[in-house]
Amino acid sequence: MKVKGIVILIGIVIGAAVVGAVLFNEKVVKEKRAQELMAMGEGLEQQENYDLAQQEYQKGYEQYGGTRHGPAFLFRSAVCMKKKGDLEAAVKRFEEWLERYPDEAQAADCLAELGSCAEETGKTELAQEYYQRLLDEHPGSPRRADALAALGEMRVGQAQPEAGKELLQEALDRARDGEAAERAMEALGKANLQILFSPRPQEGCVRYDVEKGDSLASIAEKFGTTVSLIKECNGLTKDWIRPGQTLKVVNEPFSIEVDLSDKDLILRLGGEFFKRYPVGVGRYDTTPIGEFRVTEKVENPTWYPSTGGVYYPGDPKNILGTRWLALNKPGYGIHGTTEPESIGKASSAGCIRMLNRDVEELFTLVPVGTAVRIVE
C-alpha cells in the first residue's frame, strides 16, 4: 500500500509538472507572438503605412487585450488612426483606452492625444479640458510640457498673453527641445510682443512722464531704445508728445544671438528670451563667428554687390530686402530677402537673412549698438 501511495503521489507530481510546463510554454508562446505583432506594427508605422500598422495593433489588442500588452496595442492603434486622419475613430479608441486602463502610466499620453485631436477639429474648449485634466491628474508626466505649451498658446490666441506666458515659460523649463519646446517658443514670442506693444506693465519697461523739451528721439536716446518702439508701445501714430504725458518705455537692452547650426536668431530682452526668428546663413561657413554690434540701420537699402552694379529698393535683384542692420564687420549684416525660400538654409554670401516681415519687426525693436553674438 505504501508503494502504491508513493507511485500515485509521484504521478500527481509529474502530472502537475507537465501541466505547469504546458501552461508556461503557452505563456512563452503568447508573449513571443505579442512581441512579434507589436514589432510588426511598429515597423509598418515607421514606414508610415498606418492602415496596415493599425490592423496589426488591432489584431494584437483583440488577442492580448487582457495581458500587459493590451494598453500598448490599443494606444498605438488609436495613434495610427489619428495619423491617417480618422480623428473621430481615434478619439473613440483613446476614450476606450482611458475607460479600460485608467491607472496605466500612458493615461497622460492618452489625454495629450485627445487634446490634440480636439484642437485639430477646432474644439478649443474641449481641448483645454483634456490638457487641464492632464495637468491636474498627472503632474509628473513628461507630457505636461505638451499640455502647458498647448494651453499657453490658446491663452495667447485669446488675448490673454500674461496667463499664456506663465504656462509657456514652464513648458520651456520642462522641455528644452522637441515639439513642446518649439510650440512654446513660438507662442511665447507672440505673447511677449502682445504685452510689449500695449500699455501693459512689463519687466524691462518703465513709465516715463514727458518733460518740457522732450521729443521721442531724445527719450529714445536717453533709454537706449528706438522711436518706432516707443510709438508701438504707446499706440502713437505721430511723433507729437506733450509734457505730462506718460509713456511706456523699454529701459533694458535687447541682445541678439544667431545660431548657425539651428539657423535661428534668438532675441533677448534684459537677458531673457523674447522671440525666435528663422534665418538663412552663409554658405561654406562664410558667416563670421564671434561678438559684434549693430552699427547702422537702413530702411529700404540699396545693394552694391562686390561684383559691381547697383540695385535700388524694390528691385527683385536687391537681395537685401526691406531692412539692413549693419554689423561692425565691414560688409556683413542682418537683412531681409527677396528669396524667402532661402530662410533655413546656408545660401548667403555670409550675411544673416530674415523674412522681410521679421526683419522689419526686429528693426523696430533694436537700436544701433545692440549686441550680436554669432555661434556655430
SVG drawing of the C-alpha trace seen along z (x, -y; Angstrom):
<svg xmlns="http://www.w3.org/2000/svg" viewBox="-16 -123 51 125">
<polyline fill="none" stroke="black" stroke-width="0.4" points="0.0,0.0 2.9,-2.4 4.5,-1.7 1.1,-2.3 0.7,-5.6 4.1,-6.7 3.5,-5.8 0.3,-7.8 2.0,-10.8 4.8,-10.7 2.2,-10.5 0.4,-13.6 3.7,-15.5 4.7,-14.5 1.2,-15.4 1.3,-18.8 4.8,-19.4 3.6,-18.5 0.6,-20.8 2.8,-23.6 5.3,-23.1 2.5,-23.2 1.0,-26.4 4.4,-28.0 5.1,-27.1 1.8,-28.6 2.6,-31.8 6.0,-32.0 4.4,-31.4 1.8,-34.1 4.4,-36.5 6.6,-35.9 3.6,-36.3 2.5,-39.5 6.0,-40.9 6.1,-39.9 2.8,-41.7 4.0,-44.8 7.3,-44.8 5.4,-44.3 3.1,-47.2 6.0,-49.5 7.8,-48.6 4.8,-49.4 4.2,-52.6 7.8,-53.8 7.2,-53.2 4.1,-55.4 1.9,-52.6 -0.7,-53.5 -3.5,-51.3 -1.6,-48.0 0.1,-49.1 -3.3,-49.8 -4.6,-46.4 -1.6,-44.7 -2.2,-46.7 -5.9,-45.9 -5.2,-42.2 -2.8,-42.3 -5.4,-44.1 -8.1,-41.6 -5.8,-38.7 -3.9,-40.2 -6.1,-43.0 -6.2,-41.3 -2.4,-41.0 0.3,-43.5 0.5,-44.3 -3.1,-45.3 -2.7,-49.1 0.1,-49.5 -1.8,-47.7 -4.9,-49.9 -2.9,-53.1 -0.8,-52.5 -4.0,-51.6 -5.5,-54.9 -2.4,-56.8 -2.4,-55.2 -6.0,-56.3 -5.0,-59.8 -2.0,-59.8 -4.1,-58.7 -6.7,-61.4 -9.5,-59.4 -9.9,-61.6 -13.3,-60.5 -12.3,-56.9 -9.1,-57.8 -11.0,-59.7 -13.2,-56.7 -10.2,-54.5 -8.4,-56.9 -11.5,-57.2 -11.9,-53.4 -8.3,-53.3 -9.0,-55.7 -12.0,-53.7 -10.3,-50.3 -6.8,-51.3 -7.3,-54.4 -4.5,-53.6 -1.8,-52.9 1.1,-55.2 0.1,-56.0 -3.0,-57.8 -1.2,-61.1 -0.3,-60.3 -3.9,-59.5 -5.1,-62.8 -2.5,-64.7 -3.6,-62.9 -7.2,-63.6 -6.4,-67.3 -4.5,-67.3 -7.5,-65.7 -9.8,-68.3 -7.5,-71.1 -7.3,-69.6 -11.1,-69.6 -11.5,-73.1 -12.9,-72.1 -10.8,-74.5 -12.8,-74.3 -12.7,-70.5 -9.0,-70.6 -8.5,-72.8 -10.4,-70.4 -8.3,-67.4 -5.0,-69.4 -6.1,-70.7 -7.1,-67.2 -3.6,-66.1 -2.0,-68.8 -4.3,-68.0 -4.1,-64.2 -0.6,-63.6 1.6,-66.5 4.9,-64.5 4.3,-63.3 6.7,-64.2 3.6,-65.1 3.0,-68.0 5.1,-70.2 2.8,-69.4 -0.2,-70.4 1.4,-73.6 2.5,-74.6 -0.9,-74.0 -2.8,-75.8 -0.3,-78.7 -0.7,-79.1 -4.5,-79.1 -4.4,-81.8 -2.2,-84.0 -4.7,-83.4 -7.5,-84.5 -5.6,-87.8 -4.5,-86.7 -0.8,-87.0 0.2,-87.2 -1.6,-84.0 -0.2,-82.3 3.3,-83.5 3.4,-81.8 2.3,-78.5 4.7,-78.8 7.7,-79.6 7.0,-76.5 6.7,-74.4 10.1,-75.7 11.6,-75.0 10.4,-71.4 11.2,-70.7 14.3,-72.4 13.8,-70.7 11.2,-68.8 7.7,-69.7 6.6,-71.1 9.6,-73.4 9.1,-74.5 5.5,-75.3 6.1,-77.1 8.9,-79.2 6.8,-80.3 3.8,-81.2 6.0,-82.9 7.4,-85.3 3.8,-86.2 2.9,-86.7 5.9,-89.0 5.1,-91.1 1.4,-91.4 2.5,-92.6 5.2,-94.9 3.0,-96.5 0.4,-97.5 0.2,-99.8 0.5,-96.7 3.3,-96.9 6.2,-94.6 9.6,-93.7 12.3,-95.6 10.0,-98.7 9.3,-101.8 6.7,-104.5 8.1,-107.9 6.5,-111.2 7.3,-113.5 9.0,-116.7 9.2,-120.1 11.7,-119.9 11.4,-116.2 11.0,-114.6 10.6,-110.9 14.1,-110.9 15.6,-112.3 13.6,-109.9 14.8,-107.0 18.4,-108.1 18.1,-108.5 16.8,-105.0 18.7,-103.2 15.7,-102.3 14.0,-103.3 11.5,-105.9 9.4,-103.3 9.3,-101.0 8.1,-103.9 5.3,-104.6 4.3,-100.9 4.3,-100.5 2.0,-103.5 -0.2,-103.3 1.2,-106.6 0.7,-107.3 2.5,-110.6 5.7,-111.9 3.9,-114.5 4.1,-114.2 3.2,-116.7 4.6,-117.5 3.0,-115.4 2.1,-112.6 3.1,-109.2 4.8,-106.8 5.8,-103.1 9.5,-102.9 11.8,-99.9 14.8,-100.5 16.6,-97.2 18.8,-96.2 17.9,-93.8 20.5,-91.4 20.7,-89.0 22.2,-85.5 22.4,-83.8 22.9,-80.0 24.3,-78.9 23.6,-75.2 19.9,-75.7 19.6,-78.6 17.7,-80.8 18.0,-84.2 17.1,-84.5 16.2,-87.9 16.5,-88.6 15.3,-91.5 17.3,-92.1 18.9,-88.7 15.6,-86.8 14.1,-85.1 11.9,-87.4 11.4,-85.9 12.9,-83.5 13.2,-84.1 14.2,-81.6 17.2,-82.9 19.3,-82.0 23.1,-82.0 26.3,-82.0 27.2,-79.0 30.6,-77.4 30.9,-78.8 31.2,-82.4 29.2,-83.8 31.7,-85.2 31.7,-83.7 32.0,-86.0 30.8,-89.1 29.5,-92.0 27.2,-95.0 24.7,-96.8 26.4,-99.9 23.8,-101.2 20.2,-100.7 18.8,-101.4 15.2,-101.2 14.8,-100.1 18.5,-99.7 20.3,-99.9 22.5,-97.0 26.0,-97.4 27.3,-93.9 31.0,-93.2 30.8,-92.1 29.6,-95.6 26.3,-97.2 23.6,-99.0 20.2,-97.6 17.8,-100.0 14.9,-99.4 12.1,-97.4 14.3,-95.8 13.7,-92.0 17.5,-91.5 18.1,-93.5 18.7,-90.6 18.8,-92.9 15.0,-93.1 13.4,-95.9 15.8,-96.4 19.6,-96.4 21.2,-96.2 25.0,-96.6 27.5,-94.9 30.8,-96.2 32.5,-93.9 32.5,-95.6 30.2,-94.0 28.3,-91.9 24.9,-92.5 21.3,-91.2 18.9,-92.0 15.6,-91.0 15.4,-89.0 13.8,-88.7 14.4,-85.0 12.2,-83.7 12.9,-80.1 16.5,-80.7 15.4,-81.0 16.5,-78.0 19.4,-77.3 23.1,-78.1 23.0,-80.0 24.0,-83.7 27.4,-85.2 27.9,-85.5 25.1,-87.8 22.1,-86.8 18.9,-86.7 15.4,-87.1 11.9,-87.2 11.1,-90.8 8.2,-90.9 10.6,-89.5 13.5,-91.9 11.0,-94.8 9.9,-93.8 13.5,-93.4 14.3,-96.8 11.6,-98.3 12.8,-96.7 16.6,-97.0 18.6,-100.2 22.1,-100.9 24.6,-99.5 22.7,-96.2 25.0,-93.3 25.0,-90.5 26.6,-87.1 27.0,-84.6 27.7,-80.9 28.2,-77.7"/>
</svg>
